[in-house]
Amino acid sequence: MLSVILAVLGVLSLTIAPLAIWGRNLVLNTDRYVDTLAPLAADPAVQSALIAAVNRRVEDHLDVAPFVDGLLPPNVAKALEAPLQSAVYRVVDIVTSRVVRSHAFQVLWNEMNRVAHKQLVAIVTGKKLAHGLIEAKSGKLLLNLSPVVEQVRDRLVSAGIDVAKRIPAAGATIEIARLSGLTRAQREVRTLNTLANWLPLIGVVLVAAAVALARRRRRALVACALGVGGGMILLALGLAIGRSIYLSRLATTAFPRDAATSAYSILVRYLRLGIGLVFAVMLLLALVTWVTGSSPRAVVVRHVVSNMLQKLGRREHAGRVGAFAGRYASWIRITILAVAGILLFTIDGWSVGGLIALAVVTVVLLVGLEILRAPVAERSSPT
């Protein structure tokens, strides 16, 4: 009974761990935050939302009426005021669109987010915050778009629209999140950091203890691995549900639904990758544990695979390499798996393709080892 309780607690810990680590990295790790949000600058829906926000700020302070009244007779100025205002707005939209859709904006976006995230970390960790690119106001977290407005204003002035000099850069913002309470948010961030640090270790220790206390240890390990794999499926379903909640709470006129949808997909992509990675590792662990067991079906599978490898090995003449592989097979296996593990957990930002390539290379090396040592293993086996 104790083994079952420890197994359940261990599986729960390892299931929650990817979510806690992702959240901690996003909230407290500036480099990961900037890397996560970088694709937003090139997303068409998000670009449209940013263009609309900057346009509103510029248009609110770009009135051509006083300029026209000073140059033309009153009746002519009144007749031309509306079409001229409309023409200026079109120029503003063109200039803003060019700024936001340029490569230079993507660089500026990353710089803005790096500064903004450092300020966000200060907010959620309770440090003193100077006025900057992130503001916490009326329960909302606002991103200051002043650097973008400045670029648009300068380009309008360069295009000959001198009245654009009056446009103030300060005050242009777009809502990026909502705060249910700053004190509560700070407390939750501290809890999140603690969970991210300890949950993986606690989960591994609990599962190891559960397996050690179980009567049938191999079956217990398979059950725990499949349990964590099932937890990853639940997390993936939770992301789908979270998407609906996110869109219903965040989407506003300043940040429309299509932009919010793109933002959510980009925001959780590393979490999805982590879920897929843990799921694949758990399935592989369960499969290896089962295949190396003593159940009749596992024995049959091993026998079939062994015969295939021996047939392949007899066709090859590995010579001294084969003899070396046969003598040190166990150490070579450990080395291959250790190198794969080190690469997996020390290299940041694995892509799905990279993970698949690592798994394929590892399997190929292990199978190659078995082929090389097959003749030696056959000669050393009892007849």
C-alpha positions in Angstrom: 0.0 0.0 0.0 2.8 2.4 0.8 4.4 1.7 -2.5 1.2 2.6 -4.3 0.9 5.9 -2.4 4.5 6.8 -3.1 4.0 6.0 -6.8 0.9 8.1 -7.1 2.6 11.1 -5.4 5.7 10.6 -7.6 3.7 10.5 -10.8 1.8 13.6 -9.8 5.0 15.5 -9.0 6.6 14.5 -12.3 3.4 15.4 -14.1 3.3 18.9 -12.7 7.0 19.5 -12.9 7.1 20.5 -16.7 4.3 23.0 -16.1 6.2 24.5 -13.1 9.5 24.7 -14.9 8.0 26.3 -18.0 6.1 28.9 -15.9 9.2 29.7 -13.8 11.4 30.1 -16.9 8.8 32.3 -18.6 8.3 34.5 -15.5 11.8 34.8 -14.1 14.2 33.9 -17.0 14.6 36.9 -19.2 16.5 35.1 -22.0 13.9 32.4 -22.2 11.1 35.0 -22.1 12.7 37.0 -25.0 13.3 33.9 -27.0 9.7 32.8 -26.4 8.1 36.1 -27.5 10.5 36.8 -30.4 8.3 35.1 -33.1 5.4 37.4 -32.1 7.1 40.3 -33.9 6.8 38.4 -37.2 3.3 37.1 -36.7 0.8 38.9 -39.1 -2.1 38.9 -36.6 0.1 40.3 -33.8 1.6 42.8 -36.2 -1.9 44.0 -37.1 -2.8 44.5 -33.4 0.4 46.5 -32.8 -0.1 48.6 -35.9 -3.7 49.4 -34.8 -2.5 50.4 -31.3 0.3 52.7 -32.6 -2.1 54.2 -35.2 -4.6 55.1 -32.5 -1.9 56.8 -30.5 -0.7 58.8 -33.5 -4.1 59.7 -34.9 -5.3 60.9 -31.5 -2.6 63.6 -31.7 -2.5 64.3 -35.4 -5.1 67.0 -36.2 -4.6 68.7 -39.6 -7.4 71.2 -39.1 -5.2 73.9 -37.4 -2.5 73.5 -40.1 -5.0 73.8 -43.0 -6.9 76.7 -41.4 -3.6 78.7 -41.3 -2.9 78.2 -45.0 -6.3 78.3 -46.8 -9.5 80.4 -46.7 -12.1 79.2 -44.2 -14.6 77.7 -46.7 -11.9 75.9 -48.6 -10.2 74.7 -45.5 -13.5 73.3 -44.2 -14.1 71.5 -47.5 -10.6 69.9 -47.6 -10.3 69.1 -43.9 -12.0 65.7 -43.9 -10.2 64.3 -47.1 -6.9 65.7 -45.9 -7.3 64.1 -42.5 -8.2 60.8 -44.1 -5.2 61.0 -46.4 -2.9 61.7 -43.5 -4.4 58.7 -41.6 -3.6 56.5 -44.7 0.0 57.8 -44.7 0.2 57.0 -40.9 -1.0 53.5 -41.5 1.4 52.9 -44.3 4.4 54.3 -42.3 3.4 52.3 -39.2 2.9 49.1 -41.2 6.4 49.5 -42.7 7.9 50.1 -39.3 6.2 47.1 -37.6 6.8 44.7 -40.5 10.5 45.6 -40.9 13.4 43.5 -39.7 14.5 46.5 -37.6 11.3 46.2 -35.6 12.0 42.6 -34.8 15.3 43.7 -33.3 13.5 46.5 -31.4 10.8 44.1 -30.3 13.4 41.8 -28.7 15.1 44.8 -27.0 11.8 46.1 -25.7 10.9 42.7 -24.3 14.2 42.2 -22.6 13.9 45.5 -20.8 10.2 45.0 -20.1 10.8 41.5 -18.7 13.5 42.7 -16.3 10.9 45.2 -15.0 8.3 42.4 -14.9 10.7 40.3 -12.7 11.1 43.3 -10.5 7.3 43.6 -10.2 6.7 40.0 -9.3 9.6 39.7 -6.9 8.7 42.9 -5.0 11.8 44.9 -6.0 11.7 48.7 -6.6 10.6 49.5 -10.2 11.5 52.6 -12.0 9.2 53.8 -14.8 9.9 51.8 -17.9 8.4 49.6 -20.6 6.1 47.6 -18.3 3.4 49.1 -16.1 1.1 47.5 -13.6 -2.1 49.7 -13.6 -5.6 49.0 -12.5 -5.1 45.3 -12.5 -3.6 45.3 -16.0 0.0 44.7 -17.2 0.7 47.1 -20.0 3.6 47.1 -22.5 4.8 50.6 -23.4 4.9 51.2 -27.1 6.7 54.5 -26.9 9.8 53.3 -28.9 7.5 52.3 -31.8 5.6 55.6 -31.7 8.9 57.5 -31.8 10.0 55.6 -35.0 6.6 56.3 -36.7 6.7 60.0 -35.7 10.3 60.4 -37.0 9.3 58.8 -40.4 6.2 61.0 -40.7 8.3 64.1 -40.1 10.9 62.8 -42.7 8.0 62.4 -45.2 7.1 66.1 -44.8 4.3 65.9 -42.3 5.7 68.5 -39.9 2.6 68.5 -37.7 3.6 65.0 -36.6 6.3 66.6 -34.4 3.5 67.3 -31.9 2.8 63.6 -31.3 3.8 62.6 -27.8 5.5 59.2 -27.7 4.6 58.6 -24.0 1.3 57.0 -23.1 1.0 54.5 -26.0 0.4 51.0 -24.4 -1.1 47.7 -25.2 -2.5 45.2 -22.6 -0.5 42.0 -22.3 -1.8 40.4 -19.2 -4.1 41.0 -16.2 -3.1 40.9 -12.5 -5.6 39.5 -10.0 -3.6 41.2 -7.3 0.1 42.2 -7.1 0.7 40.7 -3.6 -0.9 37.5 -4.6 1.1 37.4 -7.9 4.3 37.8 -6.0 3.4 35.0 -3.6 2.5 32.7 -6.4 5.8 33.4 -8.2 7.8 32.4 -5.1 5.8 29.2 -4.9 6.3 28.6 -8.6 10.0 29.0 -8.3 10.1 26.5 -5.3 8.0 24.0 -7.2 10.2 24.2 -10.3 13.3 23.6 -8.3 12.1 20.7 -6.2 9.3 18.9 -8.0 11.5 16.9 -10.4 13.8 15.7 -7.7 10.9 14.9 -5.4 9.1 13.0 -8.1 12.2 10.9 -9.0 12.8 10.1 -5.3 9.2 9.1 -4.7 9.1 6.9 -7.8 12.4 5.2 -6.9 11.1 4.6 -3.4 7.9 3.1 -4.7 9.7 0.8 -7.1 12.1 -0.3 -4.3 9.2 -1.2 -2.0 7.1 -2.9 -4.6 6.9 -6.7 -4.8 7.1 -6.6 -8.6 9.6 -3.8 -9.2 9.7 -4.0 -13.0 5.9 -3.8 -13.2 5.9 -0.9 -10.8 8.4 1.0 -12.9 6.3 0.4 -16.0 3.2 1.6 -14.3 4.9 4.8 -13.0 6.3 5.5 -16.5 2.9 5.0 -18.1 1.3 7.1 -15.4 3.6 10.1 -16.1 3.0 9.6 -19.8 -0.8 9.7 -19.1 -0.2 12.9 -17.1 1.4 14.5 -20.1 -1.7 13.7 -22.2 -3.8 15.4 -19.5 -1.5 18.4 -19.6 -1.9 18.6 -23.4 -5.7 18.6 -22.9 -5.3 21.3 -20.2 -3.5 23.5 -22.8 -6.4 23.2 -25.1 -8.8 24.2 -22.3 -6.4 26.9 -21.2 -6.5 28.4 -24.7 -10.2 28.9 -24.5 -10.0 30.5 -21.0 -7.1 32.7 -22.2 -8.9 34.0 -25.2 -12.1 34.8 -23.3 -10.2 36.7 -20.6 -7.5 38.5 -22.5 -8.9 39.3 -26.0 -9.8 43.0 -26.2 -10.4 45.5 -28.9 -6.7 46.4 -28.6 -5.6 42.8 -28.8 -8.1 40.9 -31.1 -8.9 37.2 -31.1 -6.6 36.2 -34.0 -3.6 38.0 -32.4 -4.4 36.5 -29.0 -4.6 33.0 -30.6 -1.2 33.4 -32.2 0.3 34.8 -29.0 -1.0 31.8 -27.0 0.4 29.3 -29.4 3.8 31.0 -29.4 3.7 31.4 -25.6 3.2 27.7 -24.8 5.3 26.2 -27.6 8.2 25.3 -25.2 5.7 23.7 -22.8 4.3 21.6 -25.6 7.8 20.6 -26.5 8.5 19.6 -22.9 5.3 17.6 -22.7 6.1 15.7 -25.9 9.7 15.1 -24.6 8.6 13.7 -21.3 5.9 11.6 -22.9 8.4 10.1 -25.4 10.9 9.4 -22.6 8.3 7.7 -20.4 7.0 5.5 -23.2 10.6 4.5 -24.1 11.4 3.8 -20.4 8.2 1.6 -20.1 9.0 -0.2 -23.3 12.7 -0.9 -22.3 11.7 -2.0 -18.8 9.1 -4.4 -20.2 11.2 -5.8 -23.0 14.1 -6.6 -20.5 11.7 -8.3 -18.1 10.9 -12.0 -17.7 7.4 -12.2 -19.0 6.8 -14.8 -21.7 6.0 -12.1 -24.3 9.1 -10.1 -23.5 11.2 -13.2 -23.7 9.8 -13.9 -27.2 10.5 -10.4 -28.4 14.1 -10.5 -27.1 14.6 -13.9 -28.7 13.3 -12.7 -32.1 15.4 -9.5 -32.0 18.5 -11.4 -30.9 18.2 -13.9 -33.7 17.9 -11.1 -36.2 21.0 -9.3 -34.9 23.0 -12.5 -34.8 22.1 -13.2 -38.5 23.2 -9.7 -39.4 26.4 -10.1 -37.3 27.4 -13.3 -39.0 27.3 -11.6 -42.3 29.8 -9.0 -41.1 33.4 -9.5 -40.3 34.1 -7.0 -37.6 37.4 -8.5 -36.5 39.1 -6.8 -33.6 36.3 -4.2 -33.5 33.7 -6.9 -32.9 35.9 -8.5 -30.3 36.2 -5.2 -28.5 32.5 -4.6 -28.7 31.8 -8.0 -27.3 34.2 -7.6 -24.4 33.1 -4.1 -23.4 29.5 -4.2 -24.5 28.0 -3.1 -21.1 30.3 -0.1 -20.8 29.7 0.9 -24.4 25.9 0.8 -23.8 26.2 2.9 -20.7 28.5 5.4 -22.5 26.0 5.8 -25.4 23.1 6.3 -23.1 25.0 8.7 -20.8 26.1 10.9 -23.7 22.6 11.0 -25.0 21.3 11.9 -21.6 23.9 14.6 -21.2 23.1 16.1 -24.6 19.4 16.0 -23.8 19.5 17.8 -20.5 22.4 20.2 -21.1 21.5 21.6 -24.5 18.7 24.2 -24.3 16.1 24.8 -27.0 15.7 21.3 -28.5 13.4 21.2 -31.5 11.1 18.2 -32.3 13.4 17.3 -35.2 16.5 17.5 -33.0 14.9 15.2 -30.4 13.9 12.7 -33.1 17.4 12.8 -34.5 19.0 12.2 -31.1 16.7 9.3 -30.5 17.4 7.7 -33.9 21.2 8.1 -33.5 21.1 6.6 -30.1 19.1 3.6 -31.3 21.3 3.1 -34.4 24.4 3.1 -32.1 22.9 0.5 -29.8 21.7 -1.7 -32.6 25.1 -1.4 -34.3 26.8 -2.5 -31.1 24.6 -5.6 -30.9 25.4 -6.4 -34.5 29.2 -6.0 -33.9 29.1 -8.2 -30.8 26.7 -10.8 -32.1 29.3 -13.4 -33.3 31.2 -13.0 -30.0 28.0 -13.4 -28.0 27.1 -16.4 -30.0 30.4 -18.1 -29.4 30.4 -17.3 -25.7 26.8 -18.5 -25.1 26.3 -22.1 -23.7 25.4 -24.7 -26.2 
